[in-house]
Amino acid sequence: MYSVNIDPWKCSGCLECVDVCGPGALTEQRQNSTVLASLQNEFEFLSKTHNTPVRFWENATRPGGDAKRLILDHDNYYAMTGGHGACRGCGEVTAIRMLMATNRAIHEKKRMDHIRELEGLTEGLGAKMDRVPHDDNDPGRLERMRQTRRTLETRLYRFESGPTGRGPAGAAIANATGCSSVYASTFPNNPYTDPWVNSLFQDAVPVAKGIFEGLSASAVEDFRALRSAKLDLEDHYNPEIHDGFFRTFDWEQFSEEELGLLPAVISMGGDGATYDIGFGALSRLLVTATPIKVVVLNTGAYSNTGGQTSTASFTAQDSDLTRFGVAHIGKHEDRKELGLIAAFHPKVLVIQTNAALQGHFMKNVMEFLTYNASPALLDTYTTCQSEHGIADDAGSRRAGLAVESRMSPVFVHDPRRGDTLAERFSLDGNPDIGKDWTMTTLEYLDDNGQARLKEIPFTPADFALHEGRFKKHFHAAGGSDDLVPVNKYIELRVEERHDKTPFVWSTDADRKLVRLAVSTAIVDLTEERRRNWRMLEYLSGLHVDRMQESHHQELEQWQQRYQQSNTDRENSIDSIARGMAELASTSGAPASSGTQALPLSEITTTLGGTALSEVGAGGGDSVLVEITEDDMATCTNCKTCYQDLSELFEKTKIMVDGAPREVGRVIPGVLERTEITSELIQRASRVADDCDAEIIRFHRPN
């Protein structure tokens, strides 16, 4: 049985779940006493049922597993509880809940594995002590083993249950003052089940550093006992070597496995606390090896104190201090790219992500939480309904569009992937990598009142059009204006822009197509976001890939020309031979006699031609994945295909029964230009299995 129920004690009525889950899954309903009682009874019944069977989520935290499934575990879902005081639809709380659920899943698996390890070590030491002979070179061995066993037994108690009955905490959070601290401590509730402390606005990172130092110092004795137990069980403990080593043993000598057994120490704050006033402390941390997890809840504004702009705010963005009056164009500086700054510190793992891309978010959050070679930075785009000027239910939708429009691209910088930037940077999760803009479709009514779709480039200007913070930058274009789409306008030189007006397409109240002129500030925003996107493409090695692809195509062209030349030469020789034979047969003379040049109409030399037109078209008749046109109409837009495998799938809109519908599809022609690797085959198979509508047809290559 599969059931979905709403927790009526925590629902704030934002209706984002209705928007995210898609048509038919959930419906909105006005609350009254009867509805509330029904929801409470249903949820209480569900809470008393058994947990989701392990087979549905046990692989969620393993490499290649479906990370989204870990929420199916009741205990992971309730890694945060007690409610919160955030605004309706707040993007921050969604990101935090997913973060803490993932951490709980990771920590719980490590806890159970460590319990088994401790049980084995304590049993082994007990059996070993009964037969340890006296050793003049190590006279204190037996007492050392007794003390080691006592330490491990105490640790086993703490991991099995401990004072709380739940084992040790999986995280410790230092929360900078801001929205995330206010809604997390609305008296008398705190939604965290792990230790949490509120620090000053600027010092969450130093507080987290202090917490880590304290936790690691308290773990020294336990990890010394773990290592001593393993050495004594293997008769490898040497007092002359190990006594001195353990005397100065600290966290800098902890192994990766030992660091992984510590609670995740998280510094949490908004962009104001991290990009601005706390930036100096963060920079100092990033040059160390301290494995602090820094979470940036990036709304691009000081949401808690009135919506002032921060260095994370976008060009042209309004704030409460400049919202009134048309003379002020909004923020005029370019946005600070904290992720890129952090990526150029030694060994720092950087993840810029977005909770709307659930697969990308959950998969990379697992990497973030388990990375212990150095600090890790998670910068997640989070919507603020009041300051962005969007609806309560629009958080996930607008966050996804921020990625598609290049306003906030996702990327990962992982130092473990190689020595070059191209190896370390990954842009997976962004649509249409290699192009400035992805395409979107605009719904409108034609002159006959029929619904139509218009395909347009989706630029930052198109994104900004639908948020209140950019509202004053758009106005109706005059009929006499020399109008140019903004994506083409920014391609013009400065002198070519004279007397031209950039615009974006939109619809009016009657859903008719209209053109809206944009301000110079929005033009600056569009150009700046394009520069940022092109820089990310460069850092990820796309320029190298393009050079290699161009070189490969050039080689193929020369190979085609060479083969065609050989073919044409052989055809010419055959034609000459046939002509000479025909001449000999008609004249009666030997075929080899005479040197007269004859016109031979059969000789053709088409060097290039058809051969060149097919270069780069791809080959083979195998189709890895496909979605038929008929099946597209039944797509539920679960987002799995184009979020988890954007190399092959994309989001589009089609007309179904006279109404537009958002669906996923295979990118036209993509399979002809894509190298089919074993990794791609594995990912395609998993996406086909996870498709909610079961319309992706996967064909495994022979």
N, C-alpha and C positions, 0 to 999 in steps of 0.2 A: 504494500500500500504506500502511495506517495501522497502527502498532504502538505498544504501550505496554510498557515494560520497567522493572523496578525496579533501581536502582543498589545492589547488595548491599554495596558498600563504605561507603555512607553511610546506609543504612536502619537506624534505631534500634529498629524493631519497635513503634512506637506504634499502628499500624494506622489512623491518621487518614485515610489515603488511601482505605482501604476504605469508611470512613464517608462521606467527601465525594463520592466518585465514584459512589455509588449502587449499587443491587442489580445483581449480575452482572458489573460492570466489573472488579473485583479481588476476590480471596478471600484470607483469611488461611490461613497454613500454617506449621506448626512447622518451624523451621530444623534441618537436619542436614547432614552433609557432602555428601550427594547433591544436596539442594536447593540448597545454596550453590554447588556447582560448576556446576549447571545455570544458575542466575541469573548467575553470573560469565561463563559462555560466551555467554549470550544478550546480556548487556549489552555485552561486548567487541565482539561482532559488530555490534550496533546502533551503537556508537561509530565504527565504521569505515565505515558507510554514508554516503551523501550527506546534506547538510543538507536540511531541509524546503524544498521549492520556494518561491521568493520570493512567488509569487502568493497563497500562503495567509496571509501575514503582512505584506505590504508596506504595507497600509493601516492597520495596527494603531495607529500613532502619529499618524495624520491625524485631523482633526476629524470626528467621527461614525463613526470606525473602531471595530472590535471590539478593544479594548485587550488582552483576554485572549490573543489570538492571538500576541502578540509572544513569548510563552514558547516557541512552536514553533520559533523560531530557536535553533539549537544554542548559538551564542555568547551569546545573551541568557540562556538557561537556565543557562549556566555563568559568568554574571557574578560568582557566588560559587562557590567550590570549596574543596576541602581538608577538608570536614567541619567540625563544630563540637562543642562539649562541652555543649550545652544538654540539659535534661531531655527525656524522651520526650513528644512532643506539644506542646512549648512553643509558645505562640502568637506569641512575639516573633520567632522565626527565620523563621516563615512570612511575616510582614509584611516583615522585612528582605530576604528573598530576592526577594519581589515588587517591593520598592522598588528594589533594585539592578539587577534585570533590566530594569525600566522605564527607569532612568537610562541603562543601557548602550544600549538601543535608541534613545533620544533622542540621546545623545551620538554614536553611530556614524553616524546619518543626518547630523547637523550636520558631523561630521568629513569625510565623503565630499563633501558639498556645498562645504565650505570648501576642500578640496583642489582641486576644479575651479575655484573662484574664484581661488586662489593661482596655479594654472597659467595662467589667463587673464591675470592681472595681470603676472606675470613675463614672459610672452611679449609682452604689449603694451608693457611698458617697454623690452624689448630692441629691439623694432622702432622704438619712438619715439625712443630715444637716437640712432639712426643719422641722424635727420633733424631733430634739435632745433637751431635756429639760436642764435647767441649773443644774449643779451638784457642790455643795460646795466642794466636795472631789476632783473634777477634773474641776476647773473653766476654764482651757485653752483648753477644749476639742474641742469646735467649731472652734477655731482658728487653732488648730492642724490639724483638719480634712480639713480645707480650704487649709492649706499649703501642706498637704499630697496630696490633689487632684491636686494642681498646679504642684507638682513634678511629679505625675503620668501622667498628661496630656503632660508635656514636654517629658517624656519618651515615651509616645505613639506616639508623633510626630516623635521622632528619630527612632522608630522601624517601623513605617509605611512608612517613606520616608527619613526624615532627610535632611541634606544639600546636600548629594550626590544623593538623589532620590532613593537609593537602600537599605536604612536602615543601621543599624550598620554593621561593618565588622565582618566576622565570624572567623577571625584569625589574629594574629600578629606574624610575623616571624622574628627571629634574625638569620641571616645566617652567619656562620663562613666563612672566606676567604678561597677560594678553587674553584674547578670546578663549584660547584653549585652557587657560588656568581658571578663568571665571566660570565657564560652563562646566568645568570638571569639579568645581568645589562649591556649587550652589547648595548652601546649607539645607538639610543635613546630609546630602548625598555626595558621594564620590563614585564615579563609574568604574574606577580601576580596582581590580582584585590584587594587584601587585603594589609594592611600596611606591609612593608618589609624594613628591615634595614640590612646593611652589617657591621659586627663587625670584630675585629681582629681575627687572626687564632685561638687563644686559649680561647677567652672569650665569645663565643656565649651563653653558659649556664648562666653566670652572667648577660649578657645583657637581656636575656629572663627573668631571675628572676626580674630584675629591671622593665621591661615592665609589668610583672604580678602585681608587687606591686603597680605600678601606676594605672593600670586599675582597680584593686580591690579597691583601695582607692577612686577612682572616682565613684565607684558603691555603696559605703556605703550609701550615701544619698538616692539613689533610692531603695535599698533593705530595708532600714529603713522605707521608705514610704510604700513599699509593705506590710511589716509586720504590720505597724501601721494601715493601711487601713483594713486589715483582722481582727485585734483585735477590732477596733472601730465598724466595721460592726456587730460584734458578741457581742458587749458591754463587751469585756473582757480586755480592756486596763486599767491597774492599774498604775497610775503615780508613786506610791511608789516603784514599781518593775521595770517597763519598762523604766522610765526616766533614771535611773541609768544604766540599761543594754545598752540602745542605746547610752549613752554618750561615752562608750568605745567600741562600736561595730566595729569589723573589720573582715577581710576575714576569719580568723580562726574560726569565729562563723557562717560563711555562711553555709547554708544548701546545700545538694547535688544538689538540684534543682537550687539554686541561683548560685552556681559555674558553673552549666551547661549553664547559661545564659551569662556568660562572654565569650569573644572571646577565642578560643583555642590559647594559647601562645606556639609557637613552636620554639625550638632550633634546627637548621638544620646545618649539617656539614658532612664532610667525615670521614673516619676512622682515617686519620692523625690528624684531629682536635679533635676527640672524644676519640679514643683509646689512643692517644699519648699525645700531648702537652696540650690538654684540659681535660685530664683524672682527674686531681686533683680537678678541679672545678666541674666536673660531680659527682665525689664521694661525695663531700660536699653537693651537691643538693640532692642526693639520700637518705640521712639520714633525710631529712626534710619532711614535709607534703605538700610542695609547688607543686601544680598540673601542673608542666611544662611538655610538650610533647617533648621528645628528639628524633629526627630522625637522624639515622646514615645511610648515603648513602655509603655502604661498598663495595668499589672496591678492597680492599686489596692492595692498593698502593697509593703513593702520585701522583695521576694522573695529577694534575695541575702543578707540578714542576719537572717533568721528570721521574716519575714512580718509585721512590725509594720505597723500601719495608717499610712497617709499622708493628706494632705489630699485625695487623690484617692479614698480608700476610701469605701465606701457607709455610710450610717447602719445601725447594728445589726450591722455586719460584725465578726466575731471576728478576733483576731490571735493569734499564738503567745504573746504576753505576757498575754492575757486569756481564753485559750480554756478554761481549767479553772475550774469553779465556775459556778453558775447565778446568783449574785448580780450579776455584772457583765453588763450588757446588750450589751456590745460598743461599737463607736464611737458616740458620742452626738451628734457634730457633723454638720451637713449637709456634703455633698461640695462641694469647691471646683470651680467651673466655669472651668477655665483657658481653654478655647476662647472663652467669652464675654468673659472679661477681655481676651484678646488681640484680639478683634474690635473692641474700643473703643479700640484704639491706631490711629494714623493709617496707613491704607493697608495694613494687615497682612492677608494672605490666610490664612484659617483653615479647616482641613479636619478635621472630627471624623468618623472613618470606622472601618472594620472589615474585616479581611481576609476574613471569611466572606462578605461582599457583594463578590464578586470584581469585578464590573463597576463598581460605585461606587468601590471602592478603586483599581483600575487607572486609570480615567478621571481621577479627581481627583488621583492621584499624578502624573500627567503635567502637570496644571495646577500642582501644587505645585513640581515640579522645574524648570519653565520660567518661573516667576514671578520677575521681577527688579526690580520697582518698589519693593520693600520686603522686610522679612523675611516668611517664610512659616512657618506652624505646622501640623504634621501630628500630630494626637493620635489614636492608634489603639488601640482596646480590644484587649488581648492577654490570653489566658488563661494562668494559672499553675496547673498541675495540682495541685501539692502545697498551695499556699496557698488556692486556691479550693475544693479538695476535690472534684475531678472526675476522671473516668477519662482515661487517656492518649489515647484516640481521640476524646474529646469536645470538643476545643478549638474547632473550627470550628462545631460544632453549638451549643455553649453561647454562643459569640460572636454567632451569628445570633439566638439567643433573647434576648440582652441588648438587641438593637435592637427586637425585636418587643414586649418587655415594657416598653419605655420606660426601662429601666435605663441604657442608653447609646445614646441616639438619634444618628443620623448627621445632620450638617448641613454646609453650606459657607457661609462668609462671603467673598464676592469683591468687593473694592472697585471693580472695573472694571465692574460691572453697573449702577451708578447711584449717585445721591447719597443715597437714602433707605435705611433699614435693610430695609424690605420688598423693595426691589430687590436688595439685596446678599445677603440670607439666603435659602437654599434648603434645604428639608427633603426633597428628592427622595431616595428610598431607604427611607424609613420607611413602614410599612404604615398604612393607614387614617388618613391625615392629616385632621384635623378632628374626630377622636374621641379621647376619653381613652384608651380601650383597644382593642386589636384582639382578635379572637376566636380561640380555639384549640379543639382537640378532644381530649378525654381518652378513652383506650381503657380499657374495663373489660369484665368478664363479668357478665351478668345472673344471676338466680336459676336459670335453666335452663342456664347454662354457655355461652350464646351471646355472641359478641363484639359489643359495642355501642360507640357513640361518643356522648359528651356534650359539647355545645358550651358553653364557658365563657369569660368575659373573661380575658385573659392579663395579669395584673398583676405588679408587682415581687414581690409575696408569692408568686405561683405560680412565678416564676423562682427566688427564694431557696430555695424548698422543696427543690430538687434540688442544692444546693451545700453542702459541709461547713462553710463559713465561717458559714452561717446556721442550722446544724442545731439548735442548742439553743432556737431560738425557736418550735418547733412541737411540739405534743403532741396526743394523741387527745382529741377533744371529748367532754365528758360528755353522756349522753343527756338529762339534765334541763336542760341549758344552753339559753338563748334564743339560738340561733345565727343569725348574719347573715353573708352572704358579704362578704368584706373590701371589695370594690368598692362595695357598698351601705353598709357600715358607715361608711366615710369620708365619705359624703354626709350622715350624721346630724349634728345639732348635739351639742355636748358633753353637754348634759343628757339628750338622747335616747339616748345610748349606755349609760346606766346599766343594769346587769343584763343587758346583751347581750354576746355573745361573737363576735368576728369569726373567720371560718374560711375555709379553702380546700379545694377538692375534691382528693382523691388516691385512690390505690388501695393495698390492702394486699398482703401476700405472695401471696394467692390471686387477685389482680387484681379484688377486689370494691371497690365504691365506699365510701370512708370520708371523714369530715370531720375536718380537723385544725385545732384552735384555734391562733391566732397571737398572739404577744406584742405588747405596746404598742410595742416597738421596731420591729417589722415594720409595724405600722400607721403609725408615723412615717415609715418608709422609703417606704411606698406613697404617702403624702400628699406627701412631699418630691419624689419622682420625678414625680408628677403636676404639681406646681407648676412644676418645671423644664420639663416637656413643654409645658405651657400657655404658659410664657414664650417658648419657642422658636417656638411657633405665632404668638404675638403679634408677635415680632420679624420673622417672615417675612411679616407682613402678612395673616395669616389673618383677623384681625378685620375688616380692610378688605374682604377678599373676601366675608366673610359679610354685611357691611353692604350691599355692592353686590348680592350675590345676593338678599338680602331685599328691597332696593329694587326690583330687577328683577322679582321675583315679585309685589310689590305693584302695580307698574305693569301687569304682565300681568293681574292680577286685575281692576283697574279697566278695562282695555281689554276684557276678557271681559264685564264687567258692562255696559259701554257698548254693546257689540255686541249682547248679549242683550236689553238694553232696547230698542234699535232694532228688533230682530227681533220682540219681543213687541208693540211698538206697532203695527208693520205688520200683524202677525197679528190684533190687536184691531180695527184699521180694516177689514180684510178680513172679519172675522167679523160686524161690525156691518152692513157693506154687504150681506152675504149674508142676514142676518136681516131687514133692511128689505125686501130684494127678495122674500123668501118671504112676508112679511106683505102686501106689496102684491099679490102674485099670488093670495093666498087671499081678500083682501077686495075686490079689484077696484079699490082706490084707488091713486092715483099713489104711487110709492115715496118721493117727497120730502115727502108730506103727513103731518102729525101729529107730535106731540112726546112721545108716551107712552113712558115707560121700560119696556123689556122685559127679562126675564131671558134671558141668552144663555149657555147652557151650554158653548158652544164657546170662549168667551173664557177663556184661561188666562194667568196672569202668573207665570212661574216664574223670577223674577230670581234669579240665583245658580244653585242646583241643580246639574245635571250639569256646566254650564260651569265652575263653581268647583272641582268635584272633579277636573277634569283639568288644572288649572293646575300648571305645573312638571313635567308628566309627560314632556315632551320630544316631539319630533316626528320625522317622517321614517321611512322603512322600510329605510334602508341600514344594514348591520351592518359595522363596520370590521374587527373580528376576532371569531372564535368558536372554541370548542372544544366539540364535541358530547359528550354524556354517554358514548357508546360509546368515543370517543377518549380521554376522561379515564382510562379504565382502563388504557390503554397508555402513559400519561405516565411518563417515566423520572425525573421530578423533577430535571431538570438545573438548575433555579433561574433560568434565563435570563429567563423571562417576568416573574415577580413581583419579581425583583431589578432588572432593567433598565427595566421599565415598570410600576411599582407603581400608577400611576394607573388602569390597566385590569385588572391581573391580581393575584391573591392566592393564597396557599398555603392548602390545605385538606386534609382527610382524607376518604377514601371507603372503603367496604367493597368489596373485590374478592375473590370466591371465599371469603367468610367471614372474610377477614383485612383489617385496616385498612392503607391505603396513603396516603402523603403525595403529593399531586399539585398541580399548578397549574391554575387555572381563571380564566375571565373573571369579574370581580366582578359579581354579579347586579345588573342594572339600571343599571350604570355608564354604558353607552353612551347611555342616555336623558337623562342629566344632564351629559354631558361635551361641551364645545365641541370640535369636530373641526377642528384647525388643521393647517397644512402640516407643522409640526414633529412633531406627534403622528402624522400619517400616515407620515412618514419613519421615526420610531422604531418604530412598530407593524410596518412592513414589515421592518425589520431584525430585530426580535425573532422574527417569524414565520420568517425565513430561518435564524436561529440556533437554533431549537427542535430539540433533539436527536431527539425522537420524531417530528418533522414532523407535528404534530397541530393546529397553529394555522392556521386558515384566514383569510387576509387578503383583504379585498375593497376595492380602491382606489375611493374615491368618484369619481363622474363629474365 
